[in-house]
């Protein structure tokens, strides 16, 4: 017969060897449990009792290496291979779409191979996928915008040129309207046709980084004009084909009829276009 000292330091029993084995199988007793054999005053761990060693061995789990090793000893490398494949693809076609999965799966595979080397392998492949994923991501973030800057600048310049031509057409039509009411003579300056040209901000070219557009005629001054008035106060009959306004930045020309020519025509030839 035996007495048992539980984890709460309470004593249970007496119980015979069969009951002790039953409690072992149920997990109520562990290898650290203290027993006192009948007729003895000494408490000893259950492992010191030979009669229970077979019961203790029966409930001990198998060694970790045996329980975790996959059948045939072959380690799992699927996640590492996935990381490596995505890392390679991120360089040649996928860019960040391949770099991000390469980084995620690479971290997972590398962590598994370090924590459970008996089961998971491919640490080198996972590291390779990680490195290629990060490099591809850095190249995408830093290099791609630099490559796109010239194209973006060109598109911006094109848009500003078109807006400049629209501004010049508004100026030309406003000057013509003023001339129709003043004996076919064009105004002597920009501010004279303020009634026809309601918004003075169109007098500044979008590409002008020096002059500032005025929001009202009361604030208007010399610093609020980009365009050159080539023939102020001239009679309309005297300027049939001569330019009236010019953009010094783009070289666009505005004529008396409100038509505008681009200043960047190849071969030095200008083409008269109507901006509607």
C-alpha positions as CSV (number, residue, x, y, z in Angstrom):
1,X,0.0,0.0,0.0
2,X,1.1,3.5,-0.7
3,X,0.3,7.1,0.2
4,X,0.4,9.8,-2.4
5,X,1.4,13.4,-2.0
6,X,-0.3,15.5,-4.6
7,X,0.8,18.7,-6.3
8,X,-1.3,20.6,-3.7
9,X,0.8,18.9,-1.0
10,X,-2.3,17.0,0.2
11,X,-2.0,13.3,1.0
12,X,-4.1,10.6,-0.6
13,X,-4.5,6.9,0.0
14,X,-3.6,4.5,1.1
15,X,-3.8,2.9,-2.4
16,X,-2.5,-0.3,-3.7
17,X,-0.1,-0.7,-6.7
18,X,-3.0,-1.3,-9.1
19,X,-4.6,2.0,-8.2
20,X,-1.3,3.8,-8.5
21,X,-0.9,2.4,-12.0
22,X,-4.4,3.4,-12.9
23,X,-3.7,7.0,-11.7
24,X,-0.5,7.0,-13.8
25,X,-2.4,6.0,-16.9
26,X,-5.0,8.7,-16.2
27,X,-2.3,11.4,-15.8
28,X,-3.3,12.1,-12.2
29,X,0.2,11.0,-11.1
30,X,3.4,12.2,-12.9
31,X,7.0,11.2,-12.6
32,X,7.5,14.0,-10.0
33,X,4.8,12.7,-7.7
34,X,6.0,11.7,-4.2
35,X,5.0,8.3,-2.7
36,X,5.3,6.8,0.8
37,X,5.3,3.1,1.1
38,X,3.3,1.6,4.0
39,X,5.6,1.0,7.0
40,X,8.0,3.8,5.9
41,X,8.1,7.4,6.9
42,X,10.2,8.5,3.9
43,X,8.7,10.2,0.9
44,X,10.3,9.3,-2.4
45,X,9.6,10.1,-6.1
46,X,7.6,7.4,-7.9
47,X,10.6,6.9,-10.2
48,X,12.5,5.3,-7.2
49,X,9.9,2.5,-7.0
50,X,10.9,-0.3,-9.4
51,X,7.4,-1.7,-9.5
52,X,6.1,1.4,-11.3
53,X,8.8,1.8,-13.9
54,X,7.0,-0.2,-16.5
55,X,3.9,2.0,-16.0
56,X,6.0,5.2,-16.2
57,X,7.7,4.0,-19.4
58,X,4.3,3.1,-21.0
59,X,3.0,6.7,-20.7
60,X,6.3,8.5,-21.7
61,X,6.1,10.1,-25.2
62,X,8.5,8.9,-27.8
63,X,11.7,11.0,-28.4
64,X,11.1,14.2,-30.1
65,X,13.3,13.4,-33.1
66,X,11.4,10.1,-33.6
67,X,7.9,11.7,-33.3
68,X,8.7,14.7,-35.6
69,X,10.8,13.1,-38.3
70,X,8.8,12.6,-41.5
71,X,8.4,9.2,-43.1
72,X,11.6,8.1,-44.9
73,X,13.7,10.9,-43.3
74,X,12.8,13.3,-46.1
75,X,12.5,16.9,-44.9
76,X,9.7,19.3,-46.1
77,X,11.0,22.1,-48.4
78,X,7.9,23.2,-50.2
79,X,7.7,26.7,-48.6
80,X,11.4,27.3,-49.2
81,X,11.1,26.3,-52.9
82,X,8.1,28.6,-53.2
83,X,10.1,31.5,-51.8
84,X,13.0,30.9,-54.2
85,X,10.7,30.6,-57.2
86,X,8.9,33.9,-56.4
87,X,12.3,35.6,-55.7
88,X,13.5,34.6,-59.2
89,X,10.3,35.7,-60.8
90,X,10.4,39.1,-59.0
91,X,13.5,39.9,-60.9
92,X,12.4,39.0,-64.4
93,X,8.6,39.7,-64.7
94,X,6.6,40.0,-61.5
95,X,8.4,42.8,-59.7
96,X,6.7,43.6,-56.3
97,X,4.0,41.0,-57.1
98,X,6.7,38.4,-56.8
99,X,8.9,40.1,-54.2
100,X,6.2,40.2,-51.5
101,X,5.3,36.5,-51.6
102,X,9.0,35.6,-51.8
103,X,9.6,37.6,-48.6
104,X,6.6,36.2,-46.7
105,X,7.2,32.5,-47.6
106,X,10.9,32.9,-47.1
107,X,10.5,34.1,-43.5
108,X,8.1,31.3,-42.8
109,X,10.4,28.6,-44.3
110,X,13.5,30.0,-42.6
111,X,11.8,30.1,-39.2
112,X,10.5,26.5,-39.6
113,X,13.9,25.2,-40.6
114,X,15.5,26.7,-37.5
115,X,12.8,25.6,-35.1
116,X,12.3,22.1,-36.4
117,X,15.3,21.1,-38.5
118,X,14.3,17.4,-38.2
119,X,11.1,18.1,-40.3
120,X,11.8,21.2,-42.4
121,X,14.7,21.8,-44.6
122,X,15.6,24.2,-47.4
123,X,17.0,27.0,-45.2
124,X,19.4,28.0,-47.9
125,X,16.7,28.2,-50.6
126,X,14.5,30.3,-48.2
127,X,17.4,32.7,-47.5
128,X,18.0,33.0,-51.3
129,X,14.3,33.8,-51.9
130,X,14.3,36.3,-49.1
131,X,17.4,38.2,-50.4
132,X,16.1,38.3,-54.0
133,X,12.6,39.4,-52.8
134,X,14.0,42.3,-50.7
135,X,16.4,43.4,-53.5
136,X,13.6,43.3,-56.1
137,X,11.4,45.3,-53.8
138,X,14.1,47.9,-53.1
139,X,14.8,48.3,-56.9
140,X,11.1,48.7,-57.5
141,X,10.7,51.4,-54.8
142,X,13.9,53.4,-55.7
143,X,14.8,52.7,-59.3
144,X,11.4,52.6,-61.0
145,X,10.3,56.1,-59.9
146,X,13.6,57.4,-61.1
147,X,13.0,55.8,-64.5
148,X,9.5,57.2,-64.7
149,X,10.5,60.8,-63.8
150,X,11.5,61.8,-67.4
151,X,8.2,60.4,-68.8
152,X,6.2,62.2,-66.1
153,X,8.1,65.4,-66.7
154,X,7.5,65.2,-70.5
155,X,3.7,64.5,-69.9
156,X,3.5,67.5,-67.6
157,X,5.3,69.7,-70.1
158,X,2.9,68.7,-72.8
159,X,-0.1,69.4,-70.6
160,X,1.2,72.8,-69.7
161,X,1.9,73.6,-73.3
162,X,-1.7,72.8,-74.2
163,X,-3.0,74.9,-71.3
164,X,-0.8,77.8,-72.5
165,X,-2.3,77.7,-76.0
166,X,-5.8,77.8,-74.4
167,X,-4.8,80.8,-72.4
168,X,-3.5,82.6,-75.5
169,X,-6.7,81.9,-77.4
170,X,-8.8,83.4,-74.6
171,X,-6.5,86.5,-74.6
172,X,-6.7,86.8,-78.4
173,X,-10.5,86.5,-78.5
174,X,-10.9,89.1,-75.7
175,X,-8.6,91.5,-77.6
176,X,-10.7,91.0,-80.7
177,X,-13.9,91.6,-78.9
178,X,-12.4,94.9,-77.5
179,X,-11.4,95.9,-81.0
180,X,-14.9,95.3,-82.4
181,X,-16.1,98.0,-79.9
182,X,-13.3,100.4,-80.5
183,X,-13.0,101.1,-84.2
184,X,-11.2,97.8,-85.0
185,X,-8.2,98.8,-82.9
186,X,-6.6,96.5,-80.4
187,X,-6.3,97.6,-76.8
188,X,-3.1,99.4,-75.7
189,X,-2.4,97.0,-72.9
190,X,-3.8,94.0,-71.1
191,X,-5.6,95.8,-68.2
192,X,-7.6,97.9,-70.8
193,X,-9.5,94.8,-71.8
194,X,-10.3,93.7,-68.3
195,X,-14.0,93.7,-69.0
196,X,-13.5,91.3,-71.9
197,X,-10.9,89.2,-70.1
198,X,-12.6,88.5,-66.8
199,X,-9.9,86.5,-65.2
200,X,-6.3,87.9,-65.3
201,X,-4.8,84.5,-64.2
202,X,-4.8,83.4,-67.8
203,X,-2.1,85.9,-68.5
204,X,0.5,83.7,-66.8
205,X,1.8,80.6,-68.7
206,X,1.5,77.4,-66.7
207,X,5.2,76.7,-67.2
208,X,6.2,80.2,-65.9
209,X,8.0,79.7,-62.6
210,X,8.8,83.4,-62.2
211,X,5.5,85.3,-62.5
212,X,2.5,84.7,-60.3
213,X,-1.1,84.6,-61.6
214,X,-3.3,87.4,-60.3
215,X,-6.7,86.3,-59.1
216,X,-8.3,89.7,-59.6
217,X,-7.6,92.9,-61.7
218,X,-7.3,94.9,-58.5
219,X,-4.1,92.9,-57.7
220,X,-2.8,92.9,-61.2
221,X,0.7,94.2,-62.0
222,X,3.7,93.6,-64.3
223,X,4.7,90.5,-62.2
224,X,1.4,88.9,-63.2
225,X,2.0,88.6,-67.0
226,X,4.0,86.0,-68.9
227,X,2.8,86.7,-72.5
228,X,4.3,89.4,-74.8
229,X,1.9,91.9,-76.4
230,X,3.7,92.4,-79.7
231,X,1.4,95.0,-81.4
232,X,-0.6,96.9,-78.8
233,X,-3.1,99.5,-80.2
234,X,-2.6,98.4,-83.8
235,X,-5.5,98.5,-86.2
236,X,-6.9,95.1,-87.1
237,X,-6.6,95.9,-90.8
238,X,-2.9,96.4,-90.5
239,X,-2.2,93.0,-88.8
240,X,-3.9,90.5,-91.1
241,X,-1.2,87.8,-90.7
242,X,1.1,89.3,-88.1
243,X,1.3,87.8,-84.6
244,X,-0.2,89.8,-81.8
245,X,0.7,87.8,-78.7
246,X,3.6,85.4,-78.0
247,X,4.6,83.0,-75.2
248,X,8.3,83.5,-74.5
249,X,8.5,80.1,-72.8
250,X,6.9,77.8,-75.4
251,X,7.1,80.2,-78.4
252,X,3.4,79.9,-79.1
253,X,1.9,82.7,-81.3
254,X,-1.6,84.1,-81.2
255,X,-3.0,86.0,-84.2
256,X,-5.7,88.7,-84.5
257,X,-8.4,86.1,-85.4
258,X,-7.8,84.2,-82.2
259,X,-6.0,81.3,-83.8
260,X,-2.8,80.0,-82.1
261,X,0.3,78.3,-83.5
262,X,2.5,76.0,-81.6
263,X,6.0,77.2,-81.0
264,X,7.6,73.8,-81.1
265,X,6.8,72.7,-84.7
266,X,9.8,70.8,-86.3
267,X,11.8,72.3,-89.0
268,X,11.0,75.8,-87.9
269,X,7.5,75.7,-89.5
270,X,4.5,76.8,-87.6
271,X,1.0,75.4,-88.0
272,X,-2.0,77.6,-87.2
273,X,-4.4,75.7,-85.0
274,X,-7.7,76.7,-83.5
275,X,-8.1,75.6,-79.8
276,X,-11.8,75.0,-79.0
